[in-house]
Amino acid sequence: MQSFSLFWTIIIYGSVICLICLFPRSRKFYRRAFDFNVLKEPKTYQFIIIAFLAIFIANLVIFNRSLSSTFDLLTSDFSLTALLKGMELFQFILYIVIIAPIMEEMLFRIPLSILMNKKTYFIIGLLISSVLFAFLHPDYPLFGFTLGVTLGIIFKLSNSIVPAILLHIIWNVFSLFYYNYI
């Protein structure tokens, strides 16, 4: 029987955050990356919408889906949530919608953004972070790579991790309810 618990996720992510906070330079870098002022700019929302559409089209192409290929959230054979009950389902959705997007963006975009000062280094950093992101998503590595590239570009264009986190959250919510396969 499938089960889900946030216990180890919180332990692992909490440890990573503690490690990050140990170093003053990384604390400063992370603080700078969380610039919420970009949410005041209309172009930020244009980036998010265009990136969402690109991710959606990539998903259709990579998985050979049609626009009408949806799955029922709790009953589909493809469902990751069908066997989860009550608190497990709540924890799973909390993880997919909030915790994973924030932590994955913090782990994959920000550290490699040190390399993003120059165009050549940005491309190398983007490819490395996208490959690592793909490894974290072994069920769909090509799509994970595509998603990583898109989120990295959003991070670079906005100079803030906030739009990348928002896009990741929006995509995960959409995937959870439209495809029900994260």
FENGI-V387881 format. One record per residue. N is the residue number from 1. RES is the residue in one letter. PSI is psi as a letter, one per 40 degrees, with the letter a starting at -180 (none if undefined). Layout:
# FENGI-V387881
n:N res:RES psi:PSI
n:N res:RES psi:PSI
This chain:
# FENGI-V387881
n:1 res:M psi:h
n:2 res:Q psi:h
n:3 res:S psi:i
n:4 res:F psi:h
n:5 res:S psi:i
n:6 res:L psi:e
n:7 res:F psi:d
n:8 res:W psi:d
n:9 res:T psi:d
n:10 res:I psi:d
n:11 res:I psi:d
n:12 res:I psi:d
n:13 res:Y psi:d
n:14 res:G psi:d
n:15 res:S psi:d
n:16 res:V psi:d
n:17 res:I psi:d
n:18 res:C psi:d
n:19 res:L psi:d
n:20 res:I psi:d
n:21 res:C psi:e
n:22 res:L psi:d
n:23 res:F psi:h
n:24 res:P psi:d
n:25 res:R psi:d
n:26 res:S psi:d
n:27 res:R psi:d
n:28 res:K psi:d
n:29 res:F psi:d
n:30 res:Y psi:d
n:31 res:R psi:d
n:32 res:R psi:d
n:33 res:A psi:d
n:34 res:F psi:g
n:35 res:D psi:h
n:36 res:F psi:e
n:37 res:N psi:d
n:38 res:V psi:e
n:39 res:L psi:e
n:40 res:K psi:e
n:41 res:E psi:h
n:42 res:P psi:d
n:43 res:K psi:d
n:44 res:T psi:d
n:45 res:Y psi:d
n:46 res:Q psi:d
n:47 res:F psi:d
n:48 res:I psi:d
n:49 res:I psi:d
n:50 res:I psi:d
n:51 res:A psi:d
n:52 res:F psi:d
n:53 res:L psi:d
n:54 res:A psi:d
n:55 res:I psi:d
n:56 res:F psi:d
n:57 res:I psi:d
n:58 res:A psi:d
n:59 res:N psi:d
n:60 res:L psi:d
n:61 res:V psi:d
n:62 res:I psi:d
n:63 res:F psi:e
n:64 res:N psi:f
n:65 res:R psi:i
n:66 res:S psi:i
n:67 res:L psi:d
n:68 res:S psi:e
n:69 res:S psi:g
n:70 res:T psi:i
n:71 res:F psi:i
n:72 res:D psi:h
n:73 res:L psi:d
n:74 res:L psi:e
n:75 res:T psi:e
n:76 res:S psi:i
n:77 res:D psi:d
n:78 res:F psi:e
n:79 res:S psi:h
n:80 res:L psi:e
n:81 res:T psi:e
n:82 res:A psi:d
n:83 res:L psi:e
n:84 res:L psi:h
n:85 res:K psi:i
n:86 res:G psi:b
n:87 res:M psi:d
n:88 res:E psi:d
n:89 res:L psi:d
n:90 res:F psi:d
n:91 res:Q psi:d
n:92 res:F psi:d
n:93 res:I psi:d
n:94 res:L psi:d
n:95 res:Y psi:d
n:96 res:I psi:d
n:97 res:V psi:d
n:98 res:I psi:d
n:99 res:I psi:d
n:100 res:A psi:d
n:101 res:P psi:d
n:102 res:I psi:d
n:103 res:M psi:d
n:104 res:E psi:d
n:105 res:E psi:d
n:106 res:M psi:d
n:107 res:L psi:d
n:108 res:F psi:d
n:109 res:R psi:d
n:110 res:I psi:d
n:111 res:P psi:d
n:112 res:L psi:e
n:113 res:S psi:e
n:114 res:I psi:d
n:115 res:L psi:e
n:116 res:M psi:e
n:117 res:N psi:d
n:118 res:K psi:i
n:119 res:K psi:d
n:120 res:T psi:d
n:121 res:Y psi:d
n:122 res:F psi:d
n:123 res:I psi:d
n:124 res:I psi:d
n:125 res:G psi:d
n:126 res:L psi:d
n:127 res:L psi:d
n:128 res:I psi:d
n:129 res:S psi:d
n:130 res:S psi:d
n:131 res:V psi:d
n:132 res:L psi:d
n:133 res:F psi:d
n:134 res:A psi:d
n:135 res:F psi:d
n:136 res:L psi:e
n:137 res:H psi:g
n:138 res:P psi:e
n:139 res:D psi:d
n:140 res:Y psi:g
n:141 res:P psi:d
n:142 res:L psi:d
n:143 res:F psi:d
n:144 res:G psi:d
n:145 res:F psi:d
n:146 res:T psi:d
n:147 res:L psi:d
n:148 res:G psi:d
n:149 res:V psi:d
n:150 res:T psi:d
n:151 res:L psi:d
n:152 res:G psi:d
n:153 res:I psi:d
n:154 res:I psi:d
n:155 res:F psi:d
n:156 res:K psi:d
n:157 res:L psi:d
n:158 res:S psi:e
n:159 res:N psi:f
n:160 res:S psi:i
n:161 res:I psi:e
n:162 res:V psi:d
n:163 res:P psi:d
n:164 res:A psi:d
n:165 res:I psi:d
n:166 res:L psi:d
n:167 res:L psi:d
n:168 res:H psi:d
n:169 res:I psi:d
n:170 res:I psi:d
n:171 res:W psi:d
n:172 res:N psi:d
n:173 res:V psi:d
n:174 res:F psi:d
n:175 res:S psi:d
n:176 res:L psi:d
n:177 res:F psi:d
n:178 res:Y psi:d
n:179 res:Y psi:d
n:180 res:N psi:f
n:181 res:Y psi:g
n:182 res:I psi:none
